[in-house]
């Protein structure tokens, strides 16, 4: 049987994979929510949801560097990657071990497509369909809610030293747009380094992500001194950057976030 990943690469897989290595944290969480926990044999050190998973699954490395020997020893049927989070060099080596399925996510439609692809690939179509329906309903409800919220110009920081932001061509930027936030750095691409001087008086809100840099209250205080006319708040970065099953709870979180603005 043949399957396509989100790069339109064709994978030939004879039977439903039962030994899965997942090298993307949000996709690991998705697999568990699709009832595939027992099929997971290898994960990354960043696969923190569900929190207990790392206690009894083999950790094969991170998202950029892995132990190919560990992965090979696990005898996987399939390895799950992501175009952004994993490297071409990794994929090249991993393909020598097992078929590699690559996701490519820029918006909610892409995320829902991936859920459907996993449903077919791992023979859990009904669970995938139910999850997609749940997320679509939550999104529709949120879209009605957000229509009554003001449009705000924002900056979304992901790193410090150097300062880095989420710009255009990212899933985060799409989530900002869904929240009726205008990204001050939407003219830039991906995750550029910026100077604080590039933030002008039109910016109303500065969002500090909880990941990958662990922004804390001290960073909020520092930026408030620098930009006294801006609201500076810490946000849960997982709800802005993790696609997959986390989306079913993201829109409820966003409602709560808007109530603080």
Secondary structure, DSSP 8 states (H G I E B T S, - for coil): -EEE-TT--EEE-SS---SEEE--HHHHHHHHHTT-GGGEEEE-TT--SSTTHHHHSEE-B-SS-B-HHHHHHTT-SEEEEETTTS-HHHHHHHTTTSEEEEE--SSHHHHHHHHHHHHHHTT-HHHHHHHHHHHHHHHHHHHHHHTTS--EEEEEEEETTTTEE--BSSHHHHHHHHTTEEETTTTSBSS-B--GGG--TT--EEEEESSSS---HHHHHHHHHH-TTSEEEEE-HHHHH--GGGHHHHHHHHHHHHHT-
